[in-house]
Amino acid sequence: MFKDLKIMHRLGIGFGTILILMISLGTVALHQMGQLSDLTRKMYRHPFQVSNTVQRVDSNIIRLHNAMKDVALSRIPQELQVAVLTMQALEEEIEGDFNAIKHLYLGEHAMVDHAFALYKEWLPIRDEIIALVEDGEPWRAAEIAKGRCAAHMELISQSMALLNESTQYEAELFFNHTRKVRRQAFILMYWALGLAFTAGLYFTWLVTRSVASPVQEIVEVSDAIAKGDLHRQITYHSEDEVGQMAESLRHMLSGVIGEGQSIKRGIPIVLWTADTELKMTYINRAAATLAEALTDITAEGLVGDYRVDEVMKDEDGLCGIMARKSLLYGMQNDMELYFKCQDDVRCLRCVTSQLKDLTGQVVGVMGVGIDITQRIKAEERLMESEARLEEAQRIAHLGHWECNLETGLATWSQEFYRIFGLEPATDPISRDFLKKSVSSEHFELIDRILKSILHEGRTVFEEQITLPDGSARWVIGKGLLARDEDGTPLSAFGTVQDITDQKQAEESRLALESELRQSQKLQAIGTLAGGIAHDFNNILAAILGFSELLQDEVEKESLEHQYVGEILKAARRARDLVKQILNFSRQADQTLTPVFLGPVIGDAVKLLRATIPSTITIDFTLDEGAQKPVMADPTQIHQMVMNLGANAAHAMRQQGRCIAVSLTEGPLPAEVMSRHPDLKAGEYQCFTITDQGCGLAPETRQRIFEPFFTTKEPGEGTGMGLSVVHGIVKALKGTIEVESVVGQGTRFAIYLPTVDAAPPGFGRPGPAHPAHGRRTYSPGG
């Protein structure tokens, strides 16, 4: 009957019966119920909305710190951009939550302002870390992230924890105040009912029952929700004020709880909770999908019946251990765990922590997991790509470098270190360190390259460098200048490639081409000279024959006899010259026998000593041990020594000094073999003659074996000496090497192949000519 009446009508009927006392009772009851309604509204605003917002801010602070770690660890601009965008989204949500807390919080606002001030103080640290990463100093960014940033984040988390505790404390005060108000309302109503018991007992009982029952239910539900039982609901429905208050409270609780559940179910991260026995009490949609893939059990069957280690089964079984540690010791554990699903392995970054109610009582454990499988795979692909790039650079002898123009720090690839012969370093290289590590030649080269890039925006160079071990290398490189949107130079970068092998191959090719051209030239000249020499021999034969007949016809004491003698002498010199030409062209008859070079060269050196100025000494050295013979004509060997010795003496005719003559035996050197691939491998006799004269210019050295080419004054030589030597050496299947430095001297090295045949008596060394040792021929000796 009273349920359909407004409270005011009910109170009017009741208090109209008991006159003024019932009116007073109604007034007091309405006042207390107004306070109770206001307190109930405050309980919704403070303990639930503020607490949930504070917890969300605390969770976002942790995510923001993890995002800052990603910023510090980022290696490419894309990773940095993604991490910064994530941080910006979190910061907007955090600032919105702080504004909501300021609006709704009914306690001391100094705590809210303090927490927000700590958050604002963290922003410059964030900007500093991002700037360091963008400037190429991730190691400094990582240090700040692990140091000041982590410590500041901990202060913010502590401040939010204090704010949450304060919220819970205020909620408890509000709850106690509500109970106190309720008690006062009942005392006043009982006192008024006692005074008016006689007149209004029946009506007072009805009014009290109609008002107290819904209020009691509201208080009980509020108490249960304050303790964490979010499943309690208000069953009272009516059109009166209490019913409207109950409906309002029911709507607000439904919105808050529904919003929280929607957030838990909708977030893409794995979220689960367990009780104090580590049995699952809640899993969101992402966690359910993972658990079903791991256990083949539906999500509804997992809650309440299975433990954490039976549901979240990672490969190492660490998730259950993390949950147990968090529950027992209050530890917040953070690890990367691998979960083997049906056809894939997923990597999650998992965090576990204690779960408490509003009174601070531990009621379970909560775990969250962020799927980082794609990031791990991307990192692995990046490492593989870097390894392939490094291997490709090693094969191509190609290194790259980059220099930050603001900091002056440079980074080099591993191949760049190998090209310059330096030990690889992990940290960026400063200018001072570079100046101490490399030679002054390298430092000047690098400094010149950087200046060229800054001035022209790019550079291309080819240089020969000397490594720390003394070896020489040829390198080519390119460099470019990177600028920002305003055109300000930011960094210089480029590549360097070792082209020593290409240079050596090119030099060998040019040397072989030059030798081929020289050989073809000498062959053509020899063919021409041989043909001319045969015809000239026929003419000389007639001159010599008729001159001898004419000499027999004239008297020996006559002037005509002397003239004919001079003609014969000139003809005989011409005959010797023709013989040299035929030797050069290899058309003269030669008789080759095994010859020991030591005695033959010794005899030639003795004769040479008698024909050169006394200011010049000869140092003759034979190799230790037995010497093998070579197939040769002793007369040609004698002629070869005399021609080379005469040229050496002519080069030192003004300053004197010493001619060094040596004879050694051994395998043909590899560098000689590379320049003369037509030579056969094996043992060779090496005859060298070195002077300390004026030396030969490069253009002269190219023509010294050409017939009739000479640098001597007219009348001092025919230009056939070295060409004859060259012809003799080539006829004996050997080769001749020339080294000369202008102003220092010339060295001729002749390589002749040895044989194992026993030599005839002419070439056998006798007692007067030792087979080895050293002897100096001085003037008069």
PyMOL commands that set and color helices and strands:
alter all, ss='L'
color gray80, all
select helices_A, chain A and resi 7-17+20-73+77-104+109-134+138-195+197-226+241-266+285-295+299-302+308-311+318-329+373-396+414-419+431-437+440-456+500-553+559-584+597-611+634-651+670-675+698-701+721-731+761-763
alter helices_A, ss='H'
color red, helices_A
select strands_A, chain A and resi 270-274+280-283+333-340+345-356+362-371+398-404+410-412+458-466+472-483+489-498+593-595+616-622+630-632+657-667+683-690+735-741+745-753+773-777
alter strands_A, ss='S'
color yellow, strands_A
deselect
rebuild
show_as cartoon
